[in-house]
Amino acid sequence: MMVQIGWYEIFTTVLLIIFVILVVLLFVFIGWFVVWKLILSQFRFFREILGMENGREHEAKKSASGNQPAQGVGTQLAPETPGHIRRRMERLSSGSAGGLTVS
């Protein structure tokens, strides 16, 4: 016994496959958008990769907003620097390297 497949069955199958692919792509894009807004946009690395902002523009914005001083950026430490690193940098900049001398 041979079963015949009509145009209606072929059309609905192709339409269903296209619809499923579109729904999957929609969920992927919505998921990417949510992850971008909540997490990835916070990292300068991803913004630079996508060409949204380079490092110098970001540093200029930080210094203009008052989070980081505009002058002496290389010599002053950011407020979020851990204390042990801050103390070590202060010792090195004052000239004493923890009491060690090189002969």
Secondary structure as the mmCIF struct_conf table of DSSP 4:
data_model
#
loop_
_struct_conf.conf_type_id
_struct_conf.id
_struct_conf.beg_label_comp_id
_struct_conf.beg_label_asym_id
_struct_conf.beg_label_seq_id
_struct_conf.end_label_comp_id
_struct_conf.end_label_asym_id
_struct_conf.end_label_seq_id
HELX_RH_AL_P HELX_RH_AL_P1 TRP A 7 LEU A 38
TURN_TY1_P TURN_TY1_P1 ILE A 39 ILE A 39
HELX_RH_3T_P HELX_RH_3T_P1 LEU A 40 GLN A 42
HELX_RH_AL_P HELX_RH_AL_P2 ARG A 44 ILE A 49
TURN_TY1_P TURN_TY1_P2 LEU A 50 GLY A 51
BEND BEND1 MET A 52 MET A 52
HELX_RH_AL_P HELX_RH_AL_P3 GLY A 55 SER A 65
TURN_TY1_P TURN_TY1_P3 GLY A 66 GLY A 66
BEND BEND2 ASN A 67 GLN A 68
BEND BEND3 ALA A 70 GLN A 71
TURN_TY1_P TURN_TY1_P4 VAL A 73 THR A 75
BEND BEND4 GLN A 76 GLN A 76
HELX_LH_PP_P HELX_LH_PP_P1 LEU A 77 ALA A 78
TURN_TY1_P TURN_TY1_P5 PRO A 79 GLU A 80
BEND BEND5 THR A 81 THR A 81
HELX_RH_AL_P HELX_RH_AL_P4 GLY A 83 SER A 94
TURN_TY1_P TURN_TY1_P6 GLY A 95 GLY A 95
TURN_TY1_P TURN_TY1_P7 GLY A 98 GLY A 99
#
